[in-house]
Amino acid sequence: MPNKTTLVIMAAGMGSRFGKGIKQLEHVGPSGEILMDYSIYDAVRAGFDKVVIVIRRDIEEEFKRLIGDRISKHVDVEYVYQDINDLPCGFSLPEGRVKPWGTGHAVLACAGHVDTPFAIINADDYYGFEAFKKVHDYLAEVQADSNEYCMAGYVLGNTLSKHGTVTRGICLHDGEYILSDVEESFKLREENGVVVGENSDGDAISASIDSLVSMNMWGCTPAFLEKLKHKFVEFLKDNKSSLTDKEFLLPMVIKHLIKSGEASVKIFPVSERWFGLTYIEDKPLVVEEIRRMAAEGKYPDSLWMD
């Protein structure tokens, strides 16, 4: 019998580049839908059984009002909370730390709440049905204690914003699409047909526009959560002198697990063109893309009609 599967949505980020308002809750669909509506709609169609949304407690009521109460009629929904003070025993919040600890810490909030193979996504990105279907079908068959994970790989050129730079995990792989390395890369933008930016050390980099990148759509087993706990402790110990701003990022964790032989990751290339809400200027494009897909019949005008 296929595994039950869970979709984990990271929705606790601050969105500092977006401006005022909570970008995860911006209305973009014809009937007031937000981007998460489309991810959940595609995930349910692909076969996911449950949705776990990682949020901050201060936005819980607004989340439930704008999306949770609506989708709970169609799929099992649970909320977990990312709290900057939620640290392992022996550690305390460093003076001056104000922003969340990062995507790895967000997923850690799911420990004790997720006991099936699960996919991880951002709340403010559009992924498309193809990606959800490929990741779901892999997770439905993987052993619950397996260290063989998966990810959706997007073409870098399809994931750039017209309104500013982006952060992406640039992926290296073999001919069988097994991930060999992932480099978190920052300030990415296109210049003369090449993508340029910076690596985690601030050094200049360039990459092919056809490179595959991670959009933080990972497929993992419950065993990953235990590894994540250990890696977070290592992160806190290794960065004692810079914990006011360092982030514990999922691509970094995956990279370490691959390099140490503790995990392998299968890449599923997808053809969808990314769009999302990195900048407030992105919103008109997102609205137009969704309107176009609705007109083509890809989505109904109202996703959750009873």
RADA-V345597 format. One line per field, one symbol per residue. ss: DSSP state (H for helix, E for strand, C for the rest). phi: phi as a letter, one per 20 degrees, with the letter a starting at -180 (. if undefined). A space follows every 50 residues. Layout:
ss: ???
phi: ???
//
This chain:
ss: CCCCEEEEEECCCCCCCCCCCCHHHCCCCCCCCCHHHHHHHHHHHHCCCE EEEEECHHHHHHHHHHHHHHHCCCCEEEEEECCCCCCCCCCCCCCCCCCC CCHHHHHHCCCCCCCCEEEEEECCEECCHHHHHHHHHHHCCCCCCCCEEE EEEEEHHHCCCCCCCEEEEEEEECCCCEEEEEEEEEEEEEECCEEEEECC CCCEEEEECCCEEEEEEEEECCHHHHHHHHHHHHHHHHCHHHCCCCCCCH HHHHHHHHHCCCCEEEEEEECCCCEECCCHHHHHHHHHHHHHHHHCCCCC CCCCCC
phi: .fffccdddecdfemfeenfndffdffcegdnfdgggfffgfffffpfeb cddeceffdgfffffebgfffffdbfccdccecgeecfgndcfffnfceg fofffffgfegndcccgbdcbefdcednfgfffffgffffdfffdfdddb beddfgfecedfdqecdbefddbefelefdabdfcclfbeclncecrcef enefccbffegecedmdddcdgffffffgfffffgfffdgecefcfdedg gffggffffemebcceedfcefefbadfcgffggfffffffffffenfcf fcfdff
//
